[in-house]
Amino acid sequence: MKVKHIGLGVILFICQITFAQKKLDLSSCEQQFVKNNLLLLARHYNIDATKALTIQAKIWDLPYLSGEFNAINPPNSKVLDVGGKGQKALAIQQLIYLGGKKKNQVALSKVNEQMADLDFQDLLRVLKFQLRKSFFTLYFNNKKIETTDVQIAHILDLVNAYTVQVQKGNVPLKELVRLQSLLISFRNERIEIINSNIEEQNNLKLLLNETANITPVYDETTFNKYLKETVGDTKVLEGLATENRADYLLVNKNIEANQWNVKWQQSLAKPDVNLGLSYDQRGGAFNNQVNVTFGIPLAFWNRNQGNIKFSQVILQQAKADKETFSQKLQTEIATNLSKWKEAKINYQQLSPTTIADFDEVYRGVLQNFQKRNVSILEFTDFMESYNVMSLQINESKKRVALTAEELNSVLNYNVF
């Protein structure tokens, strides 16, 4: 008996894990997303890495110490004669950067650090929209399933009742077949919605780094914010995007980085100086000689010409990329603004009174069919029409929410 109880406990535990559900509103989803998303965590390490490179860019080369000691003194037949009457020499040198090399290198590293942060912010923008897309798709799909389940339950009751009546010979078989066909059609539509939900559920769990299935919780009174009269003209929205889009700011930073790279490559063409001091006990012109040393490369044929030219070409390319990105951004804003306007108009054409009247008619048709006041053909035609309208209402609301959120994402600014 104990073994059976243990086995049953294991099965129940597995079922709890398999069917674990977690209810989250949009705000809670976004908080968990920022905290747990693996892509964000990985990209954040890139910021730390660029900060480390900035630290390294500020560090000067180490001074160089060299020494020379007597190994054999043939006249005196001594080995390692480095005492007061022997010979030893010491020298220390430090590389001194000229032409602003360090300044330009550090400035370039700081810009790269800022670019890493902007790259992180843009990834956050993209993933946040994916999160909201999956959240709203799941929510409105669940509403579709709720509506379809109610209709399936009604039709299933009718199928069961008609099956009994057909067996008694009170109802023609074709009427039962018609109801069964309608039931199968609704169940197939339900499966399609569930398949869509499975994909969106997996996306949401991946974004949240979550194992439990997420049930979106949404206050539909806030839906009206997506129906505002206007969000501003295209020029206003373009201004918002250029101020807030991290990838647009990244394009500008890329130009700045290339400008600093050109300066750095030009400064590399200027030779650096090795300065130092040397001490020679007995090998110089006089005993205990102390000298100042210096060395400098002679820039006869290598003036870093190739790297300078390359950096200048890349700078021009970066400027051209900015123009291309600006045009793409303008098109993206105009397109998404149009999509939202069309979705809003389409939804607003479905007046609440019409929807309420349609629900009232549904109840009346169902009751009249049960009383045999409505034919099987009229009933099934109406049920199909009602089902299409119910699904389209939810689809229309979902489209309004998604196009509005997509516009928010395009601007990286909540205009709704």
C-alpha positions in Angstrom: 0.0 0.0 0.0 2.8 2.4 0.8 4.3 1.8 -2.6 1.0 2.7 -4.2 0.7 5.9 -2.2 4.2 6.9 -3.1 3.5 6.2 -6.8 0.3 8.3 -6.6 2.2 11.1 -4.9 4.8 11.2 -7.7 2.1 11.2 -10.4 0.3 14.1 -8.6 3.6 16.0 -8.3 4.4 15.6 -12.0 0.9 16.7 -12.9 1.3 19.8 -10.7 4.5 20.7 -12.5 3.1 19.9 -16.0 0.0 22.1 -15.5 1.5 24.8 -13.3 -0.1 28.1 -14.0 1.0 31.6 -13.1 -1.2 34.6 -13.3 0.7 37.8 -14.2 -0.4 41.3 -15.3 1.6 43.2 -17.9 3.6 45.2 -15.3 4.6 42.0 -13.4 5.6 40.3 -16.6 7.9 43.2 -17.5 9.5 43.3 -14.1 10.3 39.6 -14.2 11.5 40.0 -17.8 14.0 42.7 -16.9 15.2 40.7 -13.9 15.5 37.2 -15.5 15.8 37.4 -19.2 19.0 35.5 -20.2 19.6 37.5 -23.4 19.6 40.8 -21.4 21.8 39.3 -18.8 24.3 38.2 -21.4 24.3 41.5 -23.3 24.8 43.4 -20.0 28.2 41.6 -19.7 29.2 43.3 -22.9 28.9 46.7 -21.2 31.1 45.6 -18.3 33.7 44.3 -20.9 33.8 47.7 -22.7 34.3 49.4 -19.4 37.3 47.2 -18.7 38.7 48.2 -22.1 38.4 51.9 -21.2 40.3 51.2 -18.0 43.0 49.5 -20.0 43.2 52.3 -22.5 44.1 54.7 -19.7 47.1 52.7 -18.6 50.6 53.6 -19.8 53.2 51.1 -20.9 55.4 49.8 -18.1 58.9 51.4 -17.7 61.7 49.2 -19.1 64.7 48.4 -16.8 67.9 46.9 -18.2 71.2 46.0 -16.6 74.7 45.0 -17.6 77.1 43.2 -15.2 80.6 41.9 -15.6 80.9 38.2 -16.2 84.7 37.8 -16.5 87.6 40.2 -15.7 90.6 38.7 -17.6 93.3 41.2 -16.3 92.4 40.5 -12.7 91.3 36.9 -13.3 88.0 37.5 -11.6 84.4 36.3 -12.3 81.4 38.6 -11.7 83.7 41.5 -10.8 80.9 44.0 -9.9 82.4 45.6 -6.8 83.8 49.0 -6.3 86.6 48.4 -8.9 84.5 46.2 -11.2 81.9 47.0 -13.9 78.2 47.3 -13.9 75.6 49.4 -15.8 71.9 50.1 -15.3 69.3 51.8 -17.5 65.6 52.6 -17.2 63.3 53.9 -20.0 59.8 55.0 -20.3 57.7 55.3 -23.5 56.2 58.8 -23.8 53.2 59.1 -26.2 53.1 62.0 -28.5 50.5 63.4 -30.8 47.5 62.8 -28.4 47.5 59.1 -28.8 46.4 58.3 -25.3 43.7 60.9 -25.3 42.3 59.7 -28.6 42.4 56.1 -27.5 40.6 56.7 -24.2 38.0 58.8 -26.0 37.4 56.1 -28.5 37.0 53.5 -25.7 34.5 55.7 -23.9 32.4 56.0 -27.0 32.5 52.2 -27.5 31.4 51.9 -23.9 28.4 54.2 -24.6 27.6 52.2 -27.8 27.5 48.9 -25.8 24.9 50.5 -23.4 22.8 51.7 -26.4 23.0 48.3 -27.9 21.7 46.9 -24.7 18.9 49.4 -24.6 17.8 48.6 -28.1 17.7 44.9 -27.3 15.5 45.7 -24.3 13.2 47.7 -26.7 12.9 44.8 -29.2 12.4 42.1 -26.5 9.9 44.2 -24.6 7.7 44.5 -27.7 7.9 40.7 -28.2 6.8 40.3 -24.6 3.8 42.6 -25.0 2.9 40.9 -28.3 2.9 37.5 -26.7 1.0 38.8 -23.7 -1.8 40.4 -25.6 -2.0 37.6 -28.1 -2.4 35.1 -25.3 -5.0 37.3 -23.5 -7.3 37.8 -26.5 -6.9 34.3 -27.7 -8.0 33.1 -24.3 -11.1 35.3 -24.7 -11.7 33.6 -28.0 -11.5 30.2 -26.4 -13.9 31.2 -23.6 -16.5 32.4 -26.2 -16.0 29.3 -28.4 -16.2 27.0 -25.3 -19.6 28.4 -24.4 -20.9 27.7 -27.9 -19.4 24.3 -28.0 -21.1 23.4 -24.7 -24.5 24.6 -26.0 -24.1 22.6 -29.3 -22.8 19.5 -27.4 -26.0 19.6 -25.3 -28.1 19.8 -28.4 -26.1 16.9 -30.1 -26.7 14.7 -27.0 -30.4 15.6 -26.9 -30.8 15.0 -30.7 -28.9 11.7 -30.5 -31.6 10.4 -28.1 -34.4 11.8 -30.3 -32.9 10.3 -33.5 -32.8 6.9 -31.8 -36.4 7.3 -30.9 -37.2 8.3 -34.4 -38.5 11.8 -33.4 -35.9 13.8 -35.3 -34.3 13.2 -38.8 -30.7 12.0 -38.8 -29.7 14.8 -41.1 -30.4 17.4 -38.4 -28.1 15.5 -36.0 -25.4 15.3 -38.7 -25.8 19.1 -39.3 -25.3 19.8 -35.5 -22.3 17.4 -35.4 -20.7 19.1 -38.4 -21.1 22.5 -36.6 -19.6 21.1 -33.5 -16.6 19.7 -35.3 -16.1 23.1 -37.1 -16.1 25.0 -33.8 -13.7 22.5 -32.2 -11.3 22.8 -35.1 -11.3 26.6 -34.7 -10.6 26.1 -31.1 -7.6 23.9 -31.8 -6.2 26.5 -34.2 -6.4 29.1 -31.5 -4.8 26.8 -28.9 -1.9 26.0 -31.4 -1.3 29.7 -31.7 -1.4 30.0 -27.9 1.2 27.2 -27.5 3.7 29.1 -29.6 3.0 32.4 -27.8 3.2 30.7 -24.4 6.6 29.3 -25.2 7.8 32.7 -26.4 6.5 34.3 -23.2 8.1 31.7 -20.9 11.4 32.0 -22.7 11.4 35.8 -22.4 10.6 35.6 -18.7 12.9 32.6 -18.0 9.8 30.9 -16.5 8.8 27.2 -16.4 5.1 27.7 -15.5 2.5 28.5 -18.0 1.5 32.2 -17.9 -2.1 33.3 -17.7 -2.2 37.0 -18.7 -4.3 39.2 -16.4 -5.5 42.4 -18.1 -7.8 45.2 -17.0 -9.9 45.9 -20.1 -10.8 49.4 -18.9 -7.3 50.4 -19.9 -7.9 49.3 -23.4 -9.5 52.7 -24.2 -6.0 54.3 -24.1 -5.3 52.6 -27.5 -8.4 54.4 -28.9 -7.1 58.0 -28.4 -8.1 60.5 -31.1 -4.5 61.3 -32.2 -0.9 60.7 -31.3 0.6 63.6 -33.2 1.6 64.0 -36.8 4.5 62.1 -38.5 7.0 64.9 -37.8 6.3 64.9 -34.1 6.6 61.1 -34.0 9.9 61.2 -35.9 11.2 63.7 -33.3 10.3 61.3 -30.5 12.0 58.4 -32.3 15.2 60.2 -32.9 15.3 61.3 -29.2 14.5 57.8 -27.8 15.4 55.1 -30.2 18.6 53.5 -28.9 19.5 52.1 -32.4 19.2 55.6 -33.9 21.4 57.0 -31.2 23.8 54.1 -31.8 24.1 55.1 -35.4 25.1 58.6 -34.4 27.5 57.2 -31.8 29.1 55.0 -34.5 29.9 58.2 -36.4 31.4 59.7 -33.3 33.5 56.5 -32.7 34.8 56.6 -36.2 35.7 60.2 -35.9 37.8 59.4 -32.9 39.3 56.4 -34.7 40.4 58.7 -37.5 42.1 61.0 -35.0 43.7 58.1 -33.2 45.1 56.6 -36.5 46.4 60.1 -37.4 48.1 60.4 -34.0 49.7 56.9 -34.4 51.5 58.3 -37.4 53.5 60.6 -35.1 56.5 58.8 -33.5 56.7 58.3 -29.7 59.8 59.0 -27.6 61.6 56.6 -25.2 63.1 58.7 -22.4 65.4 57.3 -19.7 68.4 57.4 -17.4 71.5 55.2 -17.5 74.3 54.5 -15.1 77.7 53.1 -16.1 80.3 52.4 -13.4 83.5 52.1 -15.5 82.6 51.6 -19.1 81.9 55.2 -20.1 84.1 58.2 -20.7 84.6 58.5 -17.0 83.8 56.5 -13.9 80.2 56.4 -12.4 78.8 58.0 -15.5 75.1 59.0 -15.5 73.4 59.7 -18.8 70.0 60.8 -20.1 68.8 58.6 -22.9 66.2 59.0 -25.6 65.1 57.2 -28.7 62.6 58.0 -31.4 61.6 56.1 -34.6 62.3 57.8 -37.9 59.1 58.0 -39.9 60.5 57.6 -43.3 58.1 55.3 -45.1 55.6 54.1 -42.5 53.3 57.0 -41.5 50.2 54.7 -40.9 48.8 55.8 -44.2 46.8 52.7 -44.8 45.0 52.7 -41.5 44.3 56.4 -41.7 42.7 56.0 -45.2 40.8 53.0 -44.0 39.4 54.8 -41.0 38.3 57.8 -43.1 36.5 55.5 -45.5 34.7 53.7 -42.7 33.7 57.1 -41.3 32.1 58.1 -44.6 30.3 54.7 -44.6 29.0 55.4 -41.1 27.6 58.7 -42.3 25.9 57.1 -45.2 24.4 54.4 -42.9 22.9 57.1 -40.8 21.1 58.6 -43.9 19.8 55.1 -44.8 18.6 54.5 -41.2 16.9 57.8 -41.0 14.9 57.1 -44.2 14.1 53.6 -42.9 12.9 55.0 -39.6 10.6 57.5 -41.3 9.0 54.7 -43.4 8.7 52.5 -40.3 6.9 55.2 -38.3 4.5 56.1 -41.2 3.7 52.5 -41.8 2.9 51.6 -38.1 0.9 54.8 -37.7 -1.3 53.8 -40.6 -1.7 50.3 -39.3 -2.8 51.6 -35.9 -5.3 54.0 -37.5 -6.8 51.4 -39.7 -7.1 48.9 -36.8 -8.8 51.6 -34.6 -11.3 52.6 -37.3 -12.1 48.9 -37.9 -12.8 48.3 -34.2 -14.8 51.5 -33.7 -17.2 50.5 -36.5 -18.3 47.6 -34.2 -20.6 49.6 -31.9 -21.1 48.3 -28.4 -24.9 48.3 -28.9 -24.6 46.1 -32.0 -22.5 43.6 -30.0 -25.0 43.6 -27.1 -27.9 43.2 -29.5 -26.1 40.3 -31.2 -25.7 38.5 -27.8 -29.4 39.0 -27.1 -30.3 37.6 -30.5 -28.0 34.6 -29.8 -29.9 33.7 -26.6 -33.2 34.2 -28.4 -32.3 32.0 -31.4 -31.0 29.3 -29.1 -34.2 29.2 -27.1 -36.4 29.2 -30.2 -34.4 26.4 -31.7 -34.8 24.3 -28.6 -38.6 25.0 -28.9 -38.4 24.0 -32.6 -39.5 27.5 -33.7 -36.3 27.9 -35.8 -35.2 25.4 -38.4 -31.9 23.5 -38.2 -30.5 25.4 -41.2 -31.4 28.8 -39.8 -29.9 27.9 -36.5 -26.6 26.6 -37.8 -26.2 29.5 -40.2 -26.8 31.9 -37.3 -24.4 30.0 -35.0 -21.7 30.2 -37.6 -22.2 33.9 -38.1 -22.3 34.6 -34.4 -19.1 32.6 -33.9 -17.3 34.5 -36.7 -18.4 37.8 -35.3 -17.4 36.9 -31.7 -14.0 35.9 -32.9 -13.6 38.9 -35.0 -14.5 41.3 -32.2 -11.6 39.8 -30.1 -9.3 39.8 -33.1 -10.1 43.4 -33.8 -9.3 44.4 -30.2 -6.1 42.4 -30.3 -5.1 44.1 -33.5 -5.7 47.6 -32.0 -3.6 46.7 -28.9 -0.8 45.1 -30.9 -0.5 47.9 -33.5 -0.5 50.5 -30.7 2.2 48.7 -28.8 4.2 48.3 -32.0 4.0 52.0 -32.5 5.2 52.5 -29.0 8.1 50.2 -29.7 9.0 51.9 -33.0 9.2 55.2 -31.1 10.7 53.7 -27.9 8.2 56.0 -26.3 4.8 55.4 -24.8 2.4 57.6 -26.8 -0.5 55.4 -25.5 
